[in-house]
Amino acid sequence: VNAAEDMGSAVAVLAAATYSCFVNDAGSLYCWGTVAWMGAPANSPRLVALPFTVVKASCGVSHCCAVDSVGAVWCWGDGSRGQLGKGIVSRTAESAVRVRASG
């Protein structure tokens, strides 16, 4: 799958209920559609600003999680049912938070 030239080549595609994403060959994540953590709806792919290179990613109804190049897990989006791995139920996290084991 080839995206527009400035977005590189897609190496993985993720589809959720109201939005879709792809990871490119440089480890960047692009998403489009409608989901609260993206802000305004996007009709074309928009770069998701993440503080790491994406190796793998998975998205749910209203949240995403990704694995970085050192194996750490990061999540963002709706945390109303604890799905962000922060150890607490929380509202939407618009930026990625690193999942840490509790102890």
LINURQUI-V969078 format. One line per field, one symbol per residue. burial: b if it has 16 or more other C-alpha atoms within 10 Angstrom, else e. Layout:
burial=???
This chain:
burial=eeeeeebbbbebbbebeebbbbbbeebbbbbbbbbebbeeeeeebbebebebbbbbbbbeebbbbbbbeeeebbbbbbbeeebbbbeeebebbbbbbbeeeee
